[in-house]
Amino acid sequence: MSIRLRLTAWYSGILFITLLAFSLAVYGFVHLYTYDELKSRIQQQYNKIRPVPTINEDGSMGFTPDRSSTMRMEEADLYVQSYTYQNERTWLSDNMRLRGLEFEVPTVSKAKKEQGFKKKNVAGYPFIVYQDFVYTQDNQIYGWLQVGAYTGSVEKTLARLKSILFTGSLATLIIASTLGLFLARKSMKPIQTVADAANQIQKGTDLSVRIEYDGPQDEIGRLIGTFNGMLERTEGFYKELDDAYAAQRRFVSDASHELRTPLTTIRGNVDLLHKIWAGSPSERPDMDEETLKQIVVEAVGDISDEAKRMSRLLSDMLSLARADTGQTFEKDPIALQPLIEEVVRRANFLPRKAEWHTGDLSVLNGVYVEGNRDYLQQMLFIFIENGFKYTPEGEVRLDVILYKGQVGIRFLDTGIGMDKDEIPYIFERFYRADQSRGVTEGTGLGLSIAKWIIDVHEGSVEVVTRRGEGSTFIVWLPTIFAPPLE
């Protein structure tokens, strides 16, 4: 059973119980009030009757109500009957004689149990009768007095009331159930929409589905808002995951390409050396010893260079694999001035065509960062080597900036530069600007590794570049200030 049907059943059941209790209360109140009022009226008139003793023809004593009392009760539509036990004579009021009515009179032994109000049926007519003994002055029973009222109209009124309550309750229940089902369907419609959207997402891959809702921000409104927010986050996660898969596929493809080239070179040179030294005389090239020696030296040099290139590539890929697994490294307070001065000194021996300049590093005296010396040096060398690599002529410069608790290490070159729209991609693995791809040696992993090192050190990097005018990288790291070094 669906929720809306269960809600309707619950509403209808509660309404049925409420209507039943209300109808019973109304009917009971009207019934009690009507009969209490009638009984009170009969009781009052009964108490006003003054029995008049009479002497019958046979000398026995009897009694009859006084004339004024009986006339007053007849006007009040009450019926009076008296019975004398000694002579077994019955006296009836005029309205009873005219209608041919007579109440049943019990024996003295049974009458003791019949005292008070009793409902009777006389000649097919319903009556309520108050009856009791009549006593002599010496407290002897000598008669039975009954005063009754016709209750047919009361019974009809109560029956009509019962019919009205039953019909009204039934009609109210039907109308309320119909409206309840309508309202339940209307109120549950947004939830059905949520279910349809979830089903659509389950069957397909469209996470851009959103539920349109312009109703009040009640429980359902908050549910739909939460569901839309969940869809938005799921869509974001899906896109990130899809981008990650695409990046992984691109990484595998680029890595395969980068490894294939040195392996092809190594294999070609190995085949050449094999032909020279192990091949048949007919396969050996017809060259003098000096020429063969030169070819062998060049082949071995190529193999060595490609092996070093593969070693660097595998080392870089290992660093990135560590980054992917979330590995970090131990960090300690590092004095920046001696660290950067050492890197600057060693950078003088790197191959380059551009001029190498440094700014004033004395401002770093007493400035520390929380980091790892080896990885910080690797990051600095990556930016310096990139500057040398992409600056065939001009200048490469390193200087530092202190600003609001951070140190900025600036790498500036006047090399080939790149377009601004390439900046978001330069830290991706194996990415190299089109202008440098295939022209400048490199694997395209250096900046990815540098970005990982900067992130682990809780730093950031800024890039300013223009094609043909060079590039500027500023690495910002949080600092720890200490007394100046001696």
N, C-alpha and C positions, 0 to 999 in steps of 0.2 A: 504494500500500500504506500502510495506517495505521501510526501509530507503534507501537501495541501489537503488531501483527503483525511489524513489523521488529524490535522488541525480542525477541519470542519467537523469531524466526528467528536472531537473533544469539546468544541464550542457548542455543538448541538446537545451533547450529553449534559454539559453544565447548564445550558439553558433549559433543557427538559426538567432537570432536577429543581432548578429555581422556579420554573412555572408551576410544577407540581406542588412544591412547598407553598408557593403563593396562593394557588387555587384552593388547596386544602385549608390554608389559614383563613382565606376570605369566606369559604363555605362554612367552616366551623364557627367563625365569628358571627356570621349572619344567622346560622342555625341556632347557636347558643343565645344570641341576643333576642331573636324572635320568640323562641320558646320560653326564655326567662321572663320576657315581658308578658307573655300570655299567662304563664303560671302565676306571676305576681298579681295580675289582674284577677285571675280566678281566686287566688288565695285571699285577696282583699275583699272580694264579694262574698266569699264563703264565711269570712269572719263577721260580716255584717248581718248575716241571716239570724233572725230570732225565732227559734222553733216555738209554735203555739200548741200547747197540749189540748187534746179533744177527747170527748167521751163518745165512743161508738155506740150503736144501737144495742149491741149485745152486752154493753156495760164495760167493755174493755177500753183501755186508755190508748190513744194514738197521738200523733203530732203532725203538724203541717207548718211549713215556713209562713211567716206573715206575708200578707198580700202586697204590701209596699215593697218588700225585699224582692219578691218574685217578679213584680212588674219592672223593677229597676234592672234586674238581671236579664229579663227578656229583652229590654231595650238595648242592653249591652251584648245581645246575642249570646247569652249564656243559657244553659239548660240545667234545670233543677229537678232532682228526684229524691223522694224520701221513702223510707220503708220502716214499718213497725214490726219488730220481731214477734211481739206477743200475739197479734192477730193476723200477721203476715199480710198486711195491707200496704199497698203502694200508692204514693201520691206523685203525680206528674205535673210539671208546669204546662201552661197552655201551649207553648211552642212545641213541646214534645208530643202532646196529645194530637195536635194538628198534623204533625209529620209522622205520627205513628212510631215514635221512637221510645225505647225503654232500655235503660242500662241494666246490665246483669248484676244481681245482688248475691254476694257470697253468704255462706252460713257464718254464724258467729265465730266458729273455730277457724274458718278460713279467712274471715274478714280481718283478723288481727295481722295477717300477712299482707293484706291488700290496702292498708292505710296509706294515704298520701296520693301522689300523682301517678296515674296509670294511663297508658295509651290503650284505647279500646276501638273496636270496629263494630258499629251498630248499623245493621241493615245496609252494610256496604259503605257506610260513611265513617271516615276517621274522626275520632274525638280524643281529647285529652281531658281526663276527669280527675278532680280532687275529691276524695271520699274519706269519711271518718265516722266513728260512732257518735251517737247522741245519748247523753247520760241524764238520769233523773237527778233530783236534788240530793238523794242519798248515794249518788255515784254508782247507780245501777244502769247497765246497758238496756235501752229499750228501743233504739232505732238506728238507722243507717242513712246518712245524708250524703248526697252526691251532687256536685256542681261541675258541669263539663262545658267545653267550647269546641265548636266545629273547627277542625284543622285542615280541611280540604284545600282552602285557598292558600294556607301557609305551605302545605306540601307541594302544591302546584308552583308556588313562587320559588321554593327551594329547588324543585326539579328543573324549573326554567333557568335558575341561577347555575345549577350544575351543568346544564346543557350549554349555557353561554360560556362558562369557564372552560369546559372541555373543548368546545368549538374554537373559542378564541385562542386557547393555548396551542391547539393543533395547528391553526392557521399561522400563529406567531412562530411556532417551531419550524413550519415549512418555509415561511418567508425568511426567517433568520438563517436557516440552513442554506437556502439558495443564495442569499446575500453573503453569508459566510464563505461559501465555496467560491463565489465571485471575487470577494476581497482576498481570500487566500491565494487564488490564482494570480490576482493582480500583484499582491505583495511578494509572491514567490517567483514572479516572472523575472526579476533581475537575477535571482539565484539560478534560474534555468538558463539565463543568458551566460552567467559565469560557467555553468556546466558545459554549455555548447561551445564556448570559447576554449575551455580546457580540452574538450574533445577534439576540436579543430586543430589545436596545437599538438595533441597527441598523434593525430593521423598525419599531420604534415610537419613542416619545418618553419612555418611562418610565425615568428615570435613578435611580429609587429602588430598583432591583433590587440585592440584595446576595447574595453566595454564602455559604451557611451551611456552616461547616467546623469540626468539633470534633476533628480529628485532630492529630497531632504537628506542631510547628512546624519541619518539615523544608523542603526546597526547595519542595515543592508548597504547604505551609502558608504560607511566605513569599510565594510567587507569588499565592496567593489573597488574602492580606492586602494585598499591593501593589495587586492589581486592585480590591479593595474600596475602598482608599484613593483610587485613581485615579477610581473611580466617584463617590466622595463629593466629591472636588474638582471633577470634571466637572459634577456636579449643582449644586454651589455656583456654578461659573462660568455654567452655563446659567440658573440663577435670577437671577444678577446681570445677565446679558445680557438676559433676559426683562424684568427690572425696568427695565433701561436703555432697552429698546425701548418699554416702556409709558410711561416718563417722557418719552421723546422724542415719542411720539404725543401725550401730554398737553401737552407743551410746545408742539408745533405747533398743537394745538387751542386752547390758551389764548392763544398769541401771535396766532393768527388772530382770536380773539374780541376781544382787547385792541386790535388794529389796526382791526378792523371798526367799532368804536364811534366813534373820532375821525374816521375816513374818512366814516362816515355823516353825522356832524355837519357836517363840512366841506362835503360834497357838498350837504347840505340848505341850508346857508347860501349856498353859491355859486349854487344854483338860484334862491334867493330874490332875491339881488342881480341875477342875470341877468334875472329877471322885472321887477325895478324899473327897471333902466337900459336893457335892450335889448329888453324885451317890447313888444307892441303896446299902444296906449292902453287897450284893453278889458281887458287882463290886469293892468295896473298897479293897485295898491290905491288906493282913493279916500281919500287922506290928505293932510294939509297937509305942507309942506316940513319943518317942525320934527319932526313924527312920523316922516317918512321918514328924516330924518337920524339920529334916535335908533335906528331899526331897523337902518340900515346900520352904525352904530357898534357896536351889539350883535353883529351878524352878523360883522363883521370881528374883533371881540374874541373871539368864539367860535372863529373860524377860527384866530386866533393862539394861543389857549390849547390847542386841540387839536393844532396843529402842534408846539407846545412839548412837549406830552404825548407825541406820537409820537417827537419827537427824543430825549426822555429814555428812552423805551422802547427805541428802536433802539440808543441808546448803551449801555443796560444789557445788551441782548441781545448786542451786540458784545463787551462785557467777558466775558460768560459763554461766548461762542464761543471767545474766546482761552483761557479756562480749560479748555474741553473739548479744545482742541488741545494742551494741556500747556504753553502759553507762560508764561514767567515774566518777571520784570522785574529790572532792576539794583537791587542793594541796597547801601546804604552805612550807616555808623554815623550814627544820627539821635538828636539830643538830644530827649528826650521833653518836658521842661518847656516850652520855647518852642513846640514843635509843638502841644501840647494847649492852651496859653494862647491861641494864635492861633485855634484851632478854637472855644474857648469865647467869645472876643471876637466872632467872626463869627456864632456861634449866637445872639447877642443880637438879630440883625436878622432872624432867621427868623420867619415867622408862627407864632403860638402863642396858646393860651388859658391854658395852665398857667404856673405860676411856674418860673423857671429859676435853679437854684442850683448852685454848685460847691464842692467840698471844698478842703482844703489841698493845693495842688499843689507846695509847696516841697520835699516829700519826694522829688520827681523831680529835684532839683538834682544833676547829675553822673550821671544814669542815661541810658544810651543803649540803643537797640535797633538790630539789623541789619535795615534795611528800606528801603522806598521812601516818600519824604515824601508824594507825591501820593496814592498808594493808601492810606496810613495815614490821611490826612485824609478821603478818600472813605469809608473804613470808619467813622471816628468820626462823620461827618455822617449816615451811614445810621442808626446807632443813636439819635443825638440827634433826627433828624427823625421816626423811628418813635415815639420817646417823645412828642414834641409832637403827632404825628398822632393817637395813640390815648389821649391824656390831655385830654379836654375841659375838665376842671377839676382842680385839685390841684397837684402839684409834679413836676418832672422834675429829677433831680440827677445830677451827675457827680463822682466822686471816685476816688482811686487807692489801691492797696494794694501793698506790697512784701513778697514772701514767697519765701524759698528760691531766690533767683536769678531770680525772675520778677516782672513787674509786672502787676498786675491793674487794668484800667480798668473801673470799675463804672458802669453806666447804670441808674438807678432811677427808676421813675415810679409814680404812683398812679392810672393810667388804668384802662381796661376789663379788662385782663388776659385770661386764657384758661384753658381746662382743661388739666390736666397731660397728658392723652392726646394733645393736639395738639402738644406740644413736639417730638416726633421729626420732624414734617412742616414746621415753620415755616421751615426752611432750604431747602426744595424750591422750585423755580421756579414762580412764579405762585400759590403757596399763600398763602391768607389765611384766618384764622380765620373761621368762619361768621358770627360776630357782627359782624365788620367788613366782610365781603364785600358789596359793593354800597352800603355806607353811607359808608365812609372811602375817600377817593381814594387810588389807588395801583395799581401793576402787579404787586406781589407778587414782584419780582425783587431788591429791596434786600438782604434778608437773605441770599439766595443769593450775591450778589456779596461781601457782607461775609465770609461763611464762606470763600469762595475766597481772599480777601485774607489772612484769618487763617491758613489752611492754608499758603499760600505763605510766610508769615512764621514757620512752624513753631510756631504758637500753638494755643490752644484756647479754647472759649467755654462758659460755664456759664449755665443758664437757671433761674430760680426765678419761678414765676408762680401766680396764683390768680384765678379769674374774679371781676371786680368789685373787686379789691383792687390791681391793678397787676402789673407785671413788673420783674424785675431781670436784667440781662445783665452778666456779668463776662468780659471779654476778657483772657486771660493770654498774655503775650508774653515770650520769653526776653530777658534784659537783658544789657548790657555796662556794667559800672560803671567810672567815670572820676573824676578829682578834681572837686570841686564847682565850678560855674561862678562866675565873679567877678560 
